[in-house]
């Protein structure tokens, strides 16, 4: 998995986690609220792990900047194009 796929999956997990958190506010049964809250927390942890583990340059293997902004086209360390290397 490359860093763009990891960021996409991470964003998806974060959106699902937010939906679960909102759902836990709307549900009246406490057991279902706990399930939604724990599920949301697990998804947030998985999203963070994905971002940290796979945010590396394919050329120099150094960490790329983390965050929710758009993915860089060039590595800030080695200045190589990241997009071309991942489309091979």
C-alpha positions as a LaTeX table, in Angstrom:
\begin{tabular}{lrrr}
\hline
Residue & $x$ (\AA) & $y$ (\AA) & $z$ (\AA) \\
\hline
Unk1 & 0.00 & 0.00 & 0.00 \\
Unk2 & 1.40 & 3.41 & $-0.90$ \\
Unk3 & 0.89 & 6.58 & 1.06 \\
Unk4 & $-1.93$ & 7.89 & $-1.14$ \\
Unk5 & $-3.98$ & 4.73 & $-0.63$ \\
Unk6 & $-3.24$ & 4.85 & 3.10 \\
Unk7 & $-4.36$ & 8.50 & 3.31 \\
Unk8 & $-7.54$ & 7.71 & 1.40 \\
Unk9 & $-8.39$ & 4.77 & 3.67 \\
Unk10 & $-7.46$ & 6.83 & 6.72 \\
Unk11 & $-9.85$ & 9.60 & 5.66 \\
Unk12 & $-12.60$ & 7.06 & 5.10 \\
Unk13 & $-12.07$ & 5.57 & 8.57 \\
Unk14 & $-12.17$ & 9.04 & 10.13 \\
Unk15 & $-15.46$ & 9.87 & 8.39 \\
Unk16 & $-17.00$ & 6.59 & 9.54 \\
Unk17 & $-15.76$ & 7.29 & 13.08 \\
Unk18 & $-17.47$ & 10.69 & 13.05 \\
Unk19 & $-20.70$ & 9.07 & 11.85 \\
Unk20 & $-20.46$ & 6.56 & 14.71 \\
Unk21 & $-19.90$ & 9.37 & 17.23 \\
Unk22 & $-22.94$ & 11.27 & 15.97 \\
Unk23 & $-24.92$ & 8.04 & 15.95 \\
Unk24 & $-24.01$ & 7.43 & 19.57 \\
Unk25 & $-25.61$ & 10.76 & 20.46 \\
Unk26 & $-28.84$ & 9.83 & 18.73 \\
Unk27 & $-29.19$ & 6.30 & 20.13 \\
Unk28 & $-31.09$ & 5.88 & 23.39 \\
Unk29 & $-29.76$ & 2.48 & 24.51 \\
Unk30 & $-26.51$ & 2.83 & 26.44 \\
Unk31 & $-25.03$ & $-0.46$ & 25.21 \\
Unk32 & $-25.38$ & 0.63 & 21.58 \\
Unk33 & $-23.91$ & 4.02 & 22.49 \\
Unk34 & $-20.85$ & 2.30 & 23.95 \\
Unk35 & $-20.48$ & 0.10 & 20.87 \\
Unk36 & $-20.57$ & 3.18 & 18.62 \\
Unk37 & $-18.08$ & 5.08 & 20.80 \\
Unk38 & $-15.64$ & 2.17 & 21.05 \\
Unk39 & $-15.96$ & 1.48 & 17.32 \\
Unk40 & $-15.26$ & 5.12 & 16.55 \\
Unk41 & $-12.21$ & 5.18 & 18.80 \\
Unk42 & $-10.84$ & 2.01 & 17.22 \\
Unk43 & $-11.28$ & 3.48 & 13.73 \\
Unk44 & $-9.46$ & 6.67 & 14.76 \\
Unk45 & $-6.53$ & 4.63 & 16.10 \\
Unk46 & $-6.41$ & 2.56 & 12.89 \\
Unk47 & $-6.49$ & 5.75 & 10.79 \\
Unk48 & $-3.59$ & 7.26 & 12.73 \\
Unk49 & $-1.55$ & 4.05 & 12.47 \\
Unk50 & $-2.13$ & 3.92 & 8.70 \\
Unk51 & $-0.99$ & 7.51 & 8.25 \\
Unk52 & 2.13 & 7.10 & 10.38 \\
Unk53 & 3.15 & 3.72 & 8.94 \\
Unk54 & 2.71 & 4.46 & 5.23 \\
Unk55 & 3.64 & 8.14 & 4.92 \\
Unk56 & 7.12 & 7.53 & 3.48 \\
Unk57 & 8.76 & 8.69 & 0.27 \\
Unk58 & 9.15 & 5.76 & $-2.16$ \\
Unk59 & 12.65 & 7.01 & $-3.07$ \\
Unk60 & 14.44 & 8.05 & 0.12 \\
Unk61 & 12.06 & 6.29 & 2.59 \\
Unk62 & 11.93 & 9.36 & 4.84 \\
Unk63 & 8.68 & 10.40 & 6.48 \\
Unk64 & 6.38 & 12.68 & 4.51 \\
Unk65 & 4.56 & 15.46 & 6.37 \\
Unk66 & 1.42 & 14.27 & 8.14 \\
Unk67 & $-1.86$ & 16.12 & 8.15 \\
Unk68 & $-5.10$ & 16.53 & 6.28 \\
Unk69 & $-3.83$ & 18.81 & 3.54 \\
Unk70 & $-3.33$ & 17.50 & 0.02 \\
Unk71 & $-0.54$ & 15.03 & $-0.55$ \\
Unk72 & 2.73 & 16.54 & $-1.78$ \\
Unk73 & 3.80 & 15.95 & $-5.39$ \\
Unk74 & 7.48 & 16.11 & $-4.47$ \\
Unk75 & 9.30 & 14.75 & $-1.46$ \\
Unk76 & 10.46 & 17.62 & 0.77 \\
Unk77 & 13.67 & 15.71 & 1.54 \\
Unk78 & 14.96 & 14.34 & $-1.78$ \\
Unk79 & 12.82 & 16.52 & $-4.13$ \\
Unk80 & 11.90 & 13.49 & $-6.29$ \\
Unk81 & 8.46 & 13.32 & $-7.88$ \\
Unk82 & 6.30 & 10.99 & $-5.83$ \\
Unk83 & 3.42 & 10.66 & $-8.31$ \\
Unk84 & 5.54 & 9.30 & $-11.17$ \\
Unk85 & 7.20 & 6.68 & $-9.00$ \\
Unk86 & 3.87 & 5.32 & $-7.75$ \\
Unk87 & 2.27 & 5.06 & $-11.21$ \\
Unk88 & 4.83 & 2.56 & $-12.50$ \\
\hline
\end{tabular}
